[in-house]
């Protein structure tokens, strides 16, 4: 039954974690897209795609441990 209820804290701690998730996810997406626009297609392209994908997962809330790793 406990799996049906989230373990997300309420109040100020929950707001702080949400803000942290939004800022980190937005930064990863921005960094990944900016890197794709400036770098020629090389091996570092994969790094930028992974950064943008991890930021998207972090914002959406899916696979959060993987996105925050």
Contact map, one row per residue, 1 for C-alpha under 8 A:
111110000000000000000000000000000000000000000000000000000000000000000
111111000000000000000000000000000000000000000000000000000000000000000
111111000000000000000000000000000000000000000000000000000000000000000
111111000000000000000000000000000000000000000000000000000000000000000
111111100000000000000000000000000000000000000000000000000000000000000
011111110000000000000000000000000000000000000000000000000000000000000
000011111000000000000000000000000000000000000000000000000000000000000
000001111100010000000000000000000000000000000000000000000000000000000
000000111110110000000000000000000000000000000000000000000000000000000
000000011111111000000000000000000000000000000000000000000000000000000
000000001111111000000000000000000000000000000000000000000000000000000
000000000111111100000000000000000000000000000000000000000000000000000
000000001111111110000000000000000000000000000000000000000000000000000
000000011111111111000000000000000000000000000000000000000000000000000
000000000111111111100000000000000000000000000000000000000000000000000
000000000001111111110000000000000000000000000000000000000000000000000
000000000000111111111000000000000000000000000000000000000000000000000
000000000000011111111100000000000000000000000000000000000000000000000
000000000000001111111110000000000000000000000000000000000000000000000
000000000000000111111111000000000000000000000000000000000000000000000
000000000000000011111111100000000000000000000000000000000110000000000
000000000000000001111111110000000000000000000000000000000110000000000
000000000000000000111111111000000000000000000000000000000000000000000
000000000000000000011111111100000000000000000000000000100100000000000
000000000000000000001111111110000000000000000000000001111110000000000
000000000000000000000111111111000000000000000000000000110010000000000
000000000000000000000011111111100000000000000000000000100000000000000
000000000000000000000001111111110000000000000000001101100000000000000
000000000000000000000000111111111000000000000000001111110000000000000
000000000000000000000000011111111100000000000000000100000000000000000
000000000000000000000000001111111110000000000001001100000000000000000
000000000000000000000000000111111111000000000011111100000000000000000
000000000000000000000000000011111111100000000001100100000000000000000
000000000000000000000000000001111111110000000000000000000000000000000
000000000000000000000000000000111111111000001001000000000000000000000
000000000000000000000000000000011111111100001001100000000000000000000
000000000000000000000000000000001111111000000000000000000000000000000
000000000000000000000000000000000111111100000000000000000000000000000
000000000000000000000000000000000011111111011000000000000000000000000
000000000000000000000000000000000001011111001000000000000000000000000
000000000000000000000000000000000000001111111000000000000000000000000
000000000000000000000000000000000000001111111000000000000000000000000
000000000000000000000000000000000000000011111110000000000000000000000
000000000000000000000000000000000000001011111111000000000000000000000
000000000000000000000000000000000011001111111111100000000000000000000
000000000000000000000000000000000000000000111111110000000000000000000
000000000000000000000000000000010000000000111111111000000000000000000
000000000000000000000000000000111011000000011111111100000000000000000
000000000000000000000000000000011001000000001111111110000000000000000
000000000000000000000000000000010000000000000111111111000000000000000
000000000000000000000000000110110000000000000011111111100000000000000
000000000000000000000000000111111000000000000001111111110000000000000
000000000000000000000000000010000000000000000000111111111000000000100
000000000000000000000000100110000000000000000000011111111100000001110
000000000000000000000001111110000000000000000000001111111110000000100
000000000000000000000000110010000000000000000000000111111111000000000
000000000000000000000000100000000000000000000000000011111111111100100
000000000000000000001101100000000000000000000000000001111111111100110
000000000000000000001100110000000000000000000000000000111111110000000
000000000000000000000000000000000000000000000000000000011111110000000
000000000000000000000000000000000000000000000000000000001111111100000
000000000000000000000000000000000000000000000000000000001111111100000
000000000000000000000000000000000000000000000000000000001100111111100
000000000000000000000000000000000000000000000000000000001100111111110
000000000000000000000000000000000000000000000000000000000000001111111
000000000000000000000000000000000000000000000000000001000000001111111
000000000000000000000000000000000000000000000000000011101100001111111
000000000000000000000000000000000000000000000000000001000100000111111
000000000000000000000000000000000000000000000000000000000000000011111
